[in-house]
Each structure stands twice: as C-alpha cells, then as structure tokens.
Amino acid sequence: MGLVNKYYDLALAGDAMAAKHYEKLTVKADACIGCGLCDDRCPFHTAQSARMKEIAAYFAK
C-alpha cells in the first residue's frame, strides 16, 4: 500500500499527476477490508486502515 499512500500525499500537496498514477494501480485503497492488522505493523505508527478509507473517499471524487 506504499504507492497508495505516496500518491495520496502527492495529490494533497497539489501534484496533478498523482491521481492519474493512482488510477493505474491494480490494488487501490478500496481493497482494504479494515481488519486493522496493518495498523499494528506500520513502522510509522499510522492507523492505516482508517487512512485507506480516507484515501478511497478522496480518489472516489
């Protein structure tokens, strides 16, 4: 999910190409089932399951 996060962060920073790159991904944020296993494993201590919902909503616009 690294690229999902990367393209989201770039899009928020104003990179117009980020959304186009995101759309080309074979696995996107909406694939997250919200189990939370990644939350405990995230080396950045980020609630990834919540972030995936946020990213999926952002790119669904």
Secondary structure, DSSP 8 states (H G I E B T S, - for coil): -HHHHHHHHHHHTT-TTHHHHHHT-SS-GGG-----HHHHH-TT---HHHHHHHHHHHHT-
